[in-house]
Every structure is written in C-alpha cells, then in structure tokens.
C-alpha cells in the first residue's frame, strides 16, 4: 500500500522558519516533489529531490529560502523554509513518483501572518 503523508505545517509569523516532512512508503520512489497551492491559484512546483543521485532543484522564486533534502534517519524528504512571507501561505503538497505513477499526499497548511 502506498502512503504519502506531509507534516510540519502550521501558523507562523513573517520571518519565521518551518520544516515540512514528506513520508512516502510503499514503492521505490524515484523522485519526491514539493508543491504548494494558494486559494484561487494553480499548484506551483517548489522543489524536487532525485533518489538515484541525490540531486535537487528549486524553483527560482524560493531559491535561497527553501531547501529540499533527504533525512535518512527519519526516512523523509524535507522542505526547510526560512524567512517565510505572507505570500508563502498555502497548502503544501508532497508528490512521490515512480516511472509509471504519481502519488499525492493530503497536504499540510501553512499560514504566515505579517
């Protein structure tokens, strides 16, 4: 059974940091993505981690503030978010992929107040 579960969201103030975790189990996922979606907006790609070689990529809008990484101890792929802004408020989703399928978590809400 495949499970994809995000955790770590919450309500913070501008300038704070949060660390999200994605626990994906049930397949040998090749890539783990983080996305977000704010009300009335399209889902936005944030970052990706590639299992085969550990490489990562971040969208330009979050470079320098957000970092995706693998936590081997927790068996999760995390998204460290620093210097949060009100415009970062959104539902954050993890997407775990294999070649033939894609699995989404339920999301975790982040609200950043000014």
N, C-alpha and C positions, 0 to 999 in steps of 0.2 A: 504494500500500500504506500502510495506517495503522499507525503505531507510536506507542506511548505508553510512555515509559521514565522511571522515577524514579531519582534518585541522591542521595547525600549522607547516607544513614543510617549508623549506627554505634553504638558503645558509649561512653557519656559518664557523667559524674558529675552528681549533683543540683546545679543552679545553672548548669550549662554551657549553651552555645548550639550550635545546629546549623542549617544551612541546607539544605533539600531543594530539588531542582530537578526539574521535570517538562518533558521534551522531547516534545512531541506534534506529529507530522508526518503529512501525507497528506490532510488535509482543512482547510477553513477553519473551525476550531472556534469556536463562538460563546461557549462558557463552559468554564472549566477549574476543576475542583473538587479539593480535597484532603480525604481521609477517613483514618480510622485504624480499626484493629480489633485489640483486645487478645484474648488467648485466652479463650474462653468468653463473649465479649461480642459484641454486634451492632456492625456497622460504623457508625461515628459521623462525621457531617459536621463538618468543621472550618472550611473557608473556600471562597469562590468568587470568581473573577475574571471579569468580563464584558468581552468583547472590544470590543463596539460603543462603549462609553463609558468603559471602564477602571474602572468601579466595582467595589468589593469588599464582601464581607460576611463576618463571622466569627461563629462560634457563641459564645455568651456565656461558655462555660467556658474559652475560650482568649483572649478579648479582653484586650489589654494585654500578652500574652506572645507570641502568634503573629501574624505579618503576612504576608499573601499579596501578591505583586507580580509585575509583568512585568519581565523582564530582556531588553531589546531586543538588547543586544549578544550574549547567549548564545541568544536566541530560546527562552527558557524561561519558565515561570511558577514562581516560587519560593515556598517557605514558610520564612520566618525564624522560628525558635523560640528564645526566650530563657527563662532561669530554668527550665530543664527540671526536672521532678519525676519520681520513680519511677513515678507513675501515668500518665505520658506514654509509658511503654514500650508499644510496639505495632508492628504492621506498618502502614506509611503508604502510602496509595494515591493515585495521581492518576487523575482521571476526566475525559476530554475529550469534549465533546458538540457535536453539531450537532442541528438540529431533529429529524431522523429517526433518530438513532443515538447510542449512548453507547459509549465505548471506555475500558477499564481497563488500567492498567499492571500489572506483576507485583508491585509493592510493594517497599518498602525498609524494613528492620527498624531500629527504634530501641530501644535498651535503656539505661535510666537507672538507675544504681546510687545507693544512698543513702550 
